[in-house]
């Protein structure tokens, strides 16, 4: 039983460390959105802002699974919906696969200092 709890603890710590790679402020350099990822009460919190208009997006779902961060966003002024999957490329870069009604787009996000 002790081995089971030790293994479970190791798995949980690895997942928390993996989630922390996403924490910080990220920019698409004007191509899509700027995002701020933080932990609030041990849950991932994401704030997204349009890089073009500066208006916030409504994030309706945040999910972390298998080292990927999944978001569902809605840009309220025109009801523009997107599904985004972020993966960590390195400490200063995220890759985003964005799906909307115009297609699928791959965009690189860089960490702001």
QUIWO-V151172 format. One line per field, one symbol per residue. psi: psi as a letter, one per 40 degrees, with the letter a starting at -180 (. if undefined). burial: I if it has 9 or more other C-alpha atoms within 8 Angstrom, else O. A space follows every 50 residues. Layout:
# QUIWO-V151172
psi = ???
burial = ???
This chain:
# QUIWO-V151172
psi = dddddddddddddddddddddeiahihefedcihihhihhffihhhhhhh dddeiiihhehhhhhffihhihihhddefhiihhhhihdadehihhhhha eeahhhhhhihi.
burial = OOOOOOOOOOOOOOIOOIIOOOIIIIIIIOOIIIIIIIIOOOOIIIIIII IOOOOIIIIOOIOIOOIIIIIIIIIOOOOIIIIIIIIIOOOOIIIIIIII OOOOOOIIIIIOO
